Amino acid sequence: MIAFAADVLAAEGLRPADAARAAELMVEADLTGADAHGIFRLPQYVRRLRAGGAKPQPDITVRRLAPAVAMVEGDNGLGHLVMSRTAETAVEIAREAGIAWVGARGSNHAGSGAVHACLPLAAGMVGIYTVVASANHMAPWGGTESLLGTNPLAIAIPMGEADPVVLDMATTVVSYGTVKGHALRGAPMPEGWMIDARTGEPLTDPARSHEGILLPVGGYKGSGLALVLGLLAGPLNRAAFGRDVVDFNADDRTVTETGHVLIALDVARFLDPAAFQAEVARHLADLRSSAKLPGVDRIRTPGELRAERRRDRVARGVPLPPALLSLLDRLAEEAGVAPLGQR
């Protein structure tokens, strides 16, 4: 899958190393179960590259603004490439200062938030990530206009050789990518995901998602969280927010000016990493072994299923729906590369 995505992106003008890196981060989303943000998005990225909405060979640069602060100028490159540079910068600064706040602008959709929050883990650092989502699908609490995105929050905590603690949540009940996945499979959505923007009634037909708005997680609290995360990733970075956000699902040509934030925190500045990991493991064990409600077979902590799924998919492969395989086969033919089925 990585080689296929890299070949397709290289055929669209990306430098081979950039194509490989973007493909690696894209497929990492598939391996960890974020199917709506993995290779599923490749046809959309290709459309934007072809239409001029994203630049195949960006000149991504870094400006150091303070001892622990930097800005990455993405030059309208693919979001995965911008975030790869952002993570490298954050880790480098956090090694010096103990913590780094790195903003990014001039970027694009970058897939799964957890993938980028996890990039500092290899350096023994906590990663915290947010972004202004690449389309608005939520109204401010009590409103009907889509002026807020699903603006996610992802936090990854290193655990040495054990599975990291990874929280990755949209500020809506589900991401819009999940809605698109249901549309691709022709599967109805459960009530509680979307409402009709005109009537406020539940909307369960994913083919009509353009008529609805996603509901925030936790009611007004999720709406407020989406707002403040968006302000930090948008206006603070001089990136798009609110009415300025371009719906990249409907517009392949317009530059999106997507903004991200990645924070890296060096655990070793607080205490010995092994001692920290042991203490976290002790508390996680307490939580998992605590009393359960009737009908609950297992208390899960953030990142457990993600890690289990990754091990399973590395060993047995990634399930891809027939409709998606058909789209990827068509993409392979257009790009002149070998399709997945022949690899």
Disulfide bonds with the S-S distance in Angstrom:
none
